[in-house]
Amino acid sequence: MSFPRYPKYKESGVEWLGTVPEHWSVLPIKRIVAVPITDGPHETPQFLDEGVPFVSAEAVSSGRIDFSKVRACISEEDNTRYSLKYSPKLHDIYMVKSGATTGITAIVEDRTDFNIWSPLAVIRCSSTAVPHFVLNFMRSRNFLEAITLNWSFGTQQNIGMGVIENLFCTLPPLAEQTRIAAFLDRETAKIDELVAEQRRLMELLKEKRQAVISHAVTKGLDPKAKLKPSGIEWLGDVPAHWDIRKMSHFFRAGKGKNGQMLTKEYCGANLGAYPVYSGQTENEGVMGTWDQFEFDFGEKGVLFSTTVGAKAMHLSQLFGRFSLSQNCMIIWTTSERCETRFFYYHFQPLFRFERALIPEHMQASFRIEDLYGYKVALPPIDEQSAIIKHLDVELAKFDTLTVEAQRAIDLLQERRTALISAAVTGQIDVRGLADSIEEPLRAVAEESAPYRA
C-alpha cells in the first residue's frame, strides 16, 4: 500500500531528522514533558520472590513491559520509599539508558503496581503530546540513530538523562498526533500478527525436524522392521537387530588441556591458523584463533558440546585441527562400527531428554562420567549410512523453509520500522485515512484523556 505525502515541507534543523511537514513543530523532549525526566533508585534493594515487581531493562521490549521477565520483587516498604522519587503512572514512557539494549522503549499500559530501577529513564508527556505518538517517535529509525550518535561508553554503552532531554521530537497538532498513533496501532498490529504466524511456523518446523530425527535414529527407515523394547525411556522400542550398548563401549570424550588459558583476550593477542571453540553463541562457537592446535580429527570429524550453561548438551560436528576453551567437551568414536554423523543425530534426542530432567532453577551441565553411562542404539554400519543420507536430505528441506520464514520476519520487521519512521517524521500523510481508523482513533483518544485533563 502506498501513502500520500504532505503538500509542503520544511527543514527541521536537525541533521538526523531531515525535512518535516511545514505545520509541524520540532522541539527537544524537555519541552514536551510534564515533569523533568527521571529514573529509578540508584541502589540495590533486597530482592524478594514475592512483593512489588521491580522492573529493569530486561523487561522492556517491543514497546511493552513484559512482567514475565521481571527479575525480582521488592518489599512494600522499599516501594513506598522509592515512590517518593518516582511512582509509575499510566502512559509513562520508559527508555533503557544503559546496557546492551540502550534506546529500547516501552509504555505503561495498565495500572499494575510496580516500580523501576535506575537503568530506565522516564518520559511523562505533557498535555501537548500524545504518549503513544511520542513512543512511536522514540521507536523510529531516526530517533534510534540519534541515540547511537549520542551515547557514551564506560564499561557499557549508556546515555544520560541530560542528553535525552535535549534530543528532538516532532510535534504535529494534537489531533494529528492521535490520528498517527491510531494508524500505527492498527497497521503494526497487522504486521505483528504476520510475524507471529511466521514464528509459529518456525516452531512447528523445529518440532517436525526433531520428530524426523528421533524417528529415524530410534526406529530406522524400514516401517516393517520388527521392534523390541530397548529398556531405555528415551529410546523406546527399536529395531530388533540393533544393539543397545553403553557409550563407553564405543566412544571417548575429552577436554582441552589449555582450556583455562584460552580466553577471548588471549586468542585476540595470539592469532593463528586454528579455530578455538567455546560455549559462545555467536560465530558458530568459534571464540577466536590460535597458532597451535590440540586436536586433529581429520575428515571423520568429532562431536563437540558445551558442558555448562545455556548451550550445555547442544551438539556440533567439527573437522580438522582445532583447540577447545574451558567448559567444552569433544566426543569421538573408537570403533569402526560407528559413523560419527549418525551419532551426531542419535545423541540429539538423548541430550534433549537428559537436559529436560534438570530442574529449571539449576544450571544445565554434564560430565564425561555422565556421558559414558548413557546407553544408545547401534544399527549395522550400512544402516547408519542410509539414515545419515536420509536425514541430510530431509533436514535440508526444513532448514530451507526455516530460512525463508526468518527472511519473511526480517522483511516484515523492516517494513514495520520503516512505516513507524515515515509516519512520525511526516514522510507519509495518514490524515486522509481518518474514516477507516475511527474506532482505534477513539480508543487512543480515550486512553490519552487522563493526561490532558
C-alpha positions in Angstrom: 0.0 0.0 0.0 1.3 3.5 -0.9 0.6 6.6 1.1 0.4 10.3 0.1 2.9 12.9 1.2 2.1 16.3 2.8 1.9 19.2 0.4 4.7 21.3 1.9 7.8 20.5 3.9 10.4 22.5 5.8 13.9 21.8 7.1 13.7 20.6 10.7 17.1 22.0 11.6 18.1 18.5 12.9 20.5 16.6 10.8 19.2 13.1 11.7 15.6 14.2 11.2 15.7 16.0 7.8 12.5 17.6 6.5 9.2 17.6 8.3 5.7 18.9 7.3 5.5 22.7 7.2 2.9 22.9 10.0 4.7 20.6 12.4 6.9 21.7 15.4 10.2 20.2 16.3 11.1 20.5 20.0 13.5 19.0 22.4 11.9 16.3 24.6 12.3 18.5 27.7 9.7 20.9 26.1 7.0 18.2 25.8 7.2 16.5 29.2 5.0 17.2 32.3 7.9 16.8 34.7 11.7 16.6 34.3 13.0 13.2 33.0 13.9 11.0 36.0 14.9 7.4 36.7 14.6 4.7 39.4 16.7 4.4 42.5 20.5 4.1 42.3 20.8 1.5 44.9 20.3 -2.3 45.0 17.4 -3.3 47.2 16.8 -6.6 48.9 15.3 -8.7 46.2 12.3 -10.9 47.1 10.4 -13.8 45.3 7.1 -12.0 46.0 6.1 -8.4 46.5 6.1 -5.4 44.2 7.6 -6.2 40.8 10.8 -4.3 40.2 11.2 -3.5 36.5 14.5 -3.1 34.8 16.0 -3.1 31.3 15.3 -6.8 30.6 11.6 -6.4 31.0 11.4 -3.5 28.4 10.9 -4.6 24.8 8.8 -4.1 21.7 7.0 -1.1 23.2 5.6 -3.0 26.2 6.6 -4.0 29.7 7.0 -7.8 29.9 6.3 -8.6 33.5 7.2 -12.2 32.9 10.8 -11.0 32.6 11.0 -9.0 35.8 14.0 -10.5 37.7 12.6 -10.0 41.2 10.3 -8.1 43.5 10.8 -5.6 46.3 9.1 -5.0 49.6 6.2 -2.6 50.2 8.5 -0.6 52.4 11.1 -0.1 49.7 8.4 0.6 47.1 7.0 3.3 49.3 10.4 4.9 49.8 11.3 4.7 46.1 7.9 6.2 45.1 9.0 9.4 46.8 11.3 9.9 43.8 9.2 8.3 41.2 5.8 6.5 41.1 4.7 4.9 37.8 1.6 6.3 36.1 -0.5 5.2 33.1 1.2 6.1 29.8 4.6 6.9 31.3 7.3 6.0 28.7 10.4 4.2 29.7 13.7 4.2 27.8 16.6 2.0 28.6 19.6 4.3 29.2 22.4 1.9 29.9 23.5 -1.6 28.8 23.2 -3.6 25.6 19.6 -2.5 25.0 20.1 1.2 25.3 17.4 3.1 23.4 14.7 0.4 23.7 11.4 1.8 24.9 8.1 0.8 26.5 4.9 2.4 27.7 2.8 1.8 30.8 -0.4 0.1 29.6 -2.3 -0.6 32.8 -2.4 0.2 36.5 -0.3 -2.7 37.7 1.6 -1.8 40.9 5.3 -1.9 40.3 8.5 0.3 40.5 11.6 0.7 38.3 15.3 0.6 38.7 18.0 3.1 37.6 18.7 1.8 34.1 15.3 3.2 33.0 14.6 6.9 32.1 11.0 8.1 32.5 9.3 10.4 30.0 5.9 11.6 31.2 4.2 13.6 28.4 2.6 17.0 29.0 -0.9 17.9 27.6 0.8 19.0 24.3 1.9 15.5 23.4 0.1 12.2 22.9 2.1 9.5 24.7 1.6 6.8 22.0 2.8 9.2 19.4 5.9 10.0 21.4 6.5 6.3 22.0 6.4 5.7 18.3 8.7 8.6 17.6 11.2 7.1 20.0 11.0 3.8 18.2 11.6 5.4 14.8 14.8 4.7 12.9 15.7 8.5 13.1 15.5 8.7 16.9 17.4 5.4 17.4 20.1 6.8 15.2 20.2 9.9 17.4 20.6 7.6 20.5 23.5 5.8 18.8 25.2 9.1 17.9 24.9 10.4 21.5 25.6 7.5 23.8 28.9 7.1 25.6 30.9 4.1 26.7 32.2 3.2 30.1 32.1 -0.4 31.0 28.9 -0.4 28.7 27.0 1.9 26.4 24.8 4.5 28.2 23.1 7.8 27.6 22.5 10.4 30.2 19.1 11.9 31.1 20.6 15.4 30.3 21.3 14.2 26.8 17.9 12.5 26.3 16.0 15.7 27.3 17.8 17.6 24.6 17.1 15.2 21.8 14.5 16.5 19.4 11.0 15.1 18.8 8.4 16.0 16.1 5.2 17.5 17.4 2.2 17.7 15.0 -1.0 19.3 16.1 -2.6 17.2 18.9 -5.4 15.7 16.8 -2.9 14.7 14.2 -0.7 13.0 16.8 -3.7 11.0 17.8 -4.5 10.0 14.2 -1.0 8.9 13.6 -0.8 6.9 16.8 -4.1 5.2 16.0 -3.0 4.5 12.4 0.3 2.9 13.6 -1.5 0.9 16.3 -3.7 -0.7 13.6 -1.1 -1.2 10.9 1.7 -2.5 13.2 -0.8 -4.9 14.8 -1.4 -6.4 11.3 2.4 -6.8 10.8 2.8 -8.2 14.3 0.3 -10.9 13.6 2.1 -11.9 10.4 5.3 -12.1 12.3 3.7 -14.2 14.9 2.4 -16.6 12.2 6.0 -17.0 10.8 7.3 -17.6 14.3 4.6 -20.3 14.9 5.7 -21.8 11.5 9.3 -21.9 12.7 8.3 -23.6 15.9 6.3 -26.2 14.0 9.3 -26.8 11.6 11.6 -27.2 14.6 9.2 -29.7 16.2 8.8 -31.6 13.0 12.6 -31.6 12.4 13.2 -33.1 15.8 10.5 -35.7 15.3 12.0 -36.7 12.0 15.4 -37.1 13.6 14.0 -39.0 16.6 12.1 -41.5 14.5 15.0 -42.2 12.1 17.6 -42.8 14.9 15.3 -44.9 17.1 13.1 -46.7 14.6 15.2 -46.8 11.4 13.9 -46.4 7.9 12.1 -49.7 7.4 8.5 -49.3 8.6 8.1 -53.2 8.5 11.1 -53.8 10.8 10.4 -56.0 13.8 10.8 -54.0 17.0 12.0 -54.9 20.5 11.9 -53.0 23.8 15.1 -51.1 24.4 14.5 -50.9 28.2 15.6 -47.2 27.9 13.0 -44.4 28.3 14.2 -42.0 25.6 14.7 -44.8 23.1 11.5 -46.8 23.5 11.2 -49.7 21.0 14.0 -50.1 18.5 14.6 -52.5 15.5 15.2 -56.0 16.8 18.6 -56.3 15.1 20.0 -53.1 16.7 22.4 -53.5 19.6 21.9 -51.5 22.9 25.2 -50.5 24.4 26.8 -48.1 26.8 28.5 -45.2 25.1 31.7 -46.1 26.9 32.0 -49.2 24.7 32.4 -47.2 21.5 33.2 -43.6 22.4 35.7 -41.5 24.3 35.4 -37.9 25.4 37.9 -35.3 26.4 38.5 -31.6 27.2 41.2 -29.2 26.1 44.5 -29.1 28.1 44.7 -25.4 27.7 41.1 -24.6 28.4 41.8 -22.2 31.3 44.4 -20.3 29.3 42.5 -19.9 26.1 40.4 -16.8 26.7 39.0 -14.4 24.1 41.7 -11.9 25.1 44.5 -14.5 24.7 43.2 -15.6 21.3 43.0 -12.0 20.2 46.6 -11.4 21.1 47.9 -14.7 19.7 46.2 -15.1 16.3 46.9 -18.3 14.4 45.6 -20.7 11.8 43.4 -22.9 14.1 39.9 -22.1 15.4 39.3 -22.2 19.1 35.8 -23.4 20.1 34.0 -22.2 23.2 30.5 -22.1 24.6 29.7 -18.7 23.0 26.6 -18.5 20.8 27.9 -16.2 18.1 30.2 -17.2 15.1 29.2 -20.9 15.4 31.0 -21.2 18.7 34.4 -20.0 17.4 35.9 -17.8 20.1 39.0 -16.9 18.0 42.1 -18.5 16.6 45.4 -19.7 17.9 48.8 -20.6 16.5 48.6 -24.1 17.9 46.1 -26.9 17.9 45.2 -29.6 20.5 43.1 -31.9 18.4 43.2 -33.3 14.9 40.2 -35.5 13.8 40.6 -35.0 10.0 37.7 -35.9 7.7 35.9 -38.3 10.0 35.1 -35.5 12.4 34.3 -35.3 16.1 31.3 -34.2 18.1 31.5 -31.1 20.2 29.3 -29.8 23.1 29.5 -27.2 25.8 29.3 -28.8 29.2 27.8 -25.9 31.3 25.2 -23.2 30.9 22.7 -22.2 28.2 24.4 -24.3 25.5 25.2 -27.4 27.5 24.4 -30.6 25.6 24.0 -28.8 22.3 25.9 -30.7 19.6 28.0 -29.6 16.7 30.3 -31.7 14.4 33.9 -30.5 13.9 36.5 -31.5 11.5 40.3 -31.0 11.1 42.5 -29.2 13.6 41.3 -27.1 16.4 41.5 -26.2 20.1 39.0 -26.0 22.9 38.3 -23.4 25.5 37.1 -24.3 29.0 33.7 -25.9 29.7 33.8 -27.7 26.3 33.8 -31.4 25.5 34.6 -33.5 22.4 33.3 -37.0 21.8 34.8 -39.3 19.3 34.3 -42.9 18.3 36.8 -45.7 18.9 35.0 -48.3 16.8 34.8 -49.0 13.1 31.1 -49.9 13.7 30.2 -46.3 14.3 29.6 -43.4 11.9 30.3 -40.1 13.6 27.5 -38.3 11.8 24.9 -40.9 12.7 25.6 -40.4 16.3 25.5 -36.6 15.8 21.9 -37.2 15.0 21.4 -40.0 17.5 22.6 -38.0 20.5 20.2 -35.1 19.9 17.1 -36.7 21.3 19.2 -38.2 24.1 20.6 -34.9 25.1 17.2 -33.2 24.9 15.8 -35.9 27.2 18.7 -35.6 29.7 18.5 -31.8 29.7 14.8 -31.9 30.4 15.5 -33.8 33.6 17.4 -30.9 35.0 15.2 -28.6 37.2 14.7 -25.1 35.8 16.4 -23.4 38.8 19.6 -25.4 38.2 22.3 -24.7 35.7 22.4 -27.3 32.9 25.7 -29.3 32.9 27.0 -32.7 32.3 30.3 -34.6 32.9 32.3 -37.1 30.9 31.3 -39.7 33.5 27.6 -39.0 32.8 28.2 -39.4 29.1 29.9 -42.8 29.5 26.9 -44.0 31.4 24.3 -43.2 28.7 23.0 -46.1 26.6 22.5 -45.8 22.8 21.3 -47.9 19.9 23.8 -49.3 17.4 22.4 -50.2 13.9 24.6 -52.0 11.4 27.1 -49.7 9.7 25.4 -49.7 6.3 22.1 -48.8 8.0 23.8 -45.9 9.8 25.0 -44.6 6.4 21.5 -44.9 4.9 20.0 -43.0 7.9 22.6 -40.3 7.5 21.8 -39.7 3.9 18.1 -39.7 4.6 18.4 -37.1 7.4 20.8 -34.9 5.5 18.3 -34.6 2.7 15.1 -34.3 4.8 16.6 -31.8 7.2 17.9 -29.6 4.4 14.3 -29.1 3.4 13.4 -27.9 6.9 16.4 -25.7 7.0 15.4 -24.0 3.7 11.8 -23.4 5.0 13.2 -22.0 8.3 15.5 -19.6 6.4 12.6 -18.5 4.3 10.4 -17.9 7.4 13.2 -15.9 9.1 13.7 -13.8 5.9 9.9 -13.1 5.9 10.2 -12.0 9.6 13.1 -9.7 8.8 11.3 -8.1 5.9 8.1 -7.6 8.0 10.1 -6.1 10.9 11.9 -3.8 8.4 8.5 -2.8 7.0 7.3 -2.1 10.5 10.2 0.1 11.4 10.0 2.0 8.1 6.3 2.6 8.5 6.7 4.0 12.0 9.6 6.2 10.9 7.8 7.5 7.9 4.6 8.3 9.9 6.1 10.1 12.9 8.5 12.2 10.8 5.8 13.2 8.3 7.1 11.4 5.3 3.6 10.0 4.7 0.3 11.7 5.4 -2.3 9.5 7.1 -4.9 12.2 7.7 -7.0 11.0 4.8 -7.4 7.6 6.5 -9.4 9.1 9.3 -12.7 7.3 8.4 -11.0 3.9 8.3 -9.4 4.4 11.7 -12.4 5.9 13.6 -12.6 3.2 16.3 -8.8 2.9 17.1 -8.7 6.7 17.0 -11.4 6.9 19.6 -9.6 4.3 21.7 -6.3 6.2 21.7 -8.1 9.5 22.5 -9.9 7.9 25.5 -6.6 6.4 26.7 -4.8 9.8 26.4 -7.6 11.8 28.1 -6.2 11.4 31.7 -3.1 13.3 30.7 -5.0 16.2 29.1 -7.5 16.5 32.0 
